[in-house]
Amino acid sequence: MELNIYHVSQGIVSVAVRILEKVYESGMRCIFFSPIEEQVTLVDRTLWTFTPLSFIPHGHSKSGFCDQQPIYFTSNYENPNEATVLLLMDTFDFSRWDGSCAPFKKIIFVFEDISQIALANALYENLKMEGKNVNYWKQSSRGWGKIT
């Protein structure tokens, strides 16, 4: 499993949408999860208008055809589209996804709040010590840099 942490300095919604776009282009299915329903709704709405030249299919429980959605938005612990990628926003807790949900090949954490830096750093260090394939990316005015 590959784990990626993205420390966003500005535009977290845009960054999340760009990541979702890359996941879709790769042909993998994705769950977008935030425990904050308003955040789920905001990223879902942004995806509708983000790329005027193409449409990225996605949905949520109210849109139906949950099992057919390449990108599924939720604030619940569910995986109806059998996604292999999990994008988490506003949380670093991925332990609740173990067990009942399909195993993920890639987990992506996206955060912007400076109060979460200590949590992100601790998660990164713990996963590295466990021998996990983990990467930490930090956004700056010059682009993305990998933290080692």
Backbone hydrogen bonds, N-H to C=O, Kabsch-Sander energy under -0.5 kcal/mol:
donor,donor_aa,acceptor,acceptor_aa,energy
2,E,105,K,-2.6
3,L,133,N,-2.9
4,N,107,I,-2.5
5,I,135,N,-2.7
6,Y,109,F,-3.2
7,H,5,I,-0.6
7,H,137,W,-3.3
8,V,6,Y,-0.9
8,V,111,F,-3.2
15,V,11,G,-2.3
16,A,12,I,-2.5
17,V,13,V,-2.5
18,R,14,S,-2.3
19,I,15,V,-2.3
20,L,16,A,-2.6
21,E,17,V,-2.4
22,K,18,R,-2.0
23,V,19,I,-2.5
24,Y,20,L,-2.6
25,E,21,E,-2.4
26,S,22,K,-1.4
27,G,23,V,-0.6
27,G,24,Y,-1.5
28,M,23,V,-1.3
30,C,70,P,-3.0
31,I,85,V,-2.3
32,F,72,Y,-3.0
33,F,31,I,-0.6
33,F,87,L,-2.9
34,S,74,T,-1.3
37,E,35,P,-0.8
39,Q,36,I,-0.9
40,V,36,I,-1.7
41,T,37,E,-2.5
42,L,38,E,-2.3
43,V,39,Q,-2.4
44,D,40,V,-2.3
45,R,41,T,-2.7
46,T,42,L,-2.3
47,L,43,V,-2.1
48,W,44,D,-1.0
48,W,45,R,-0.5
49,T,45,R,-0.8
49,T,46,T,-0.9
50,F,46,T,-1.4
54,S,51,T,-0.9
59,G,71,I,-2.0
63,S,60,H,-1.2
64,G,60,H,-0.7
68,Q,65,F,-1.9
69,Q,65,F,-0.6
69,Q,66,C,-1.0
72,Y,30,C,-2.5
73,F,59,G,-2.8
74,T,32,F,-2.3
78,E,76,N,-1.5
82,E,79,N,-1.3
84,T,29,R,-1.5
85,V,29,R,-1.6
86,L,106,K,-2.3
87,L,31,I,-3.1
88,L,86,L,-0.6
88,L,108,I,-3.5
89,M,33,F,-2.4
90,D,110,V,-1.0
94,F,92,F,-1.1
97,W,94,F,-1.4
98,D,95,S,-1.4
100,S,98,D,-1.2
101,C,97,W,-0.7
105,K,84,T,-2.5
106,K,84,T,-1.9
107,I,2,E,-2.6
108,I,86,L,-3.3
109,F,4,N,-3.3
110,V,88,L,-2.5
111,F,6,Y,-2.4
116,Q,113,D,-2.2
117,I,114,I,-1.3
120,A,116,Q,-2.6
121,N,117,I,-2.9
122,A,118,A,-2.4
123,L,119,L,-2.6
124,Y,120,A,-2.6
125,E,121,N,-2.6
126,N,122,A,-2.7
127,L,123,L,-2.7
128,K,124,Y,-2.3
129,M,125,E,-2.4
130,E,126,N,-1.7
131,G,128,K,-1.6
132,K,127,L,-2.6
133,N,1,M,-0.8
134,V,132,K,-1.3
135,N,3,L,-2.2
136,Y,147,I,-0.6
137,W,5,I,-3.5
138,K,145,G,-3.0
139,Q,7,H,-2.7
140,S,143,G,-2.7
143,G,140,S,-1.5
145,G,138,K,-2.3
147,I,136,Y,-3.3
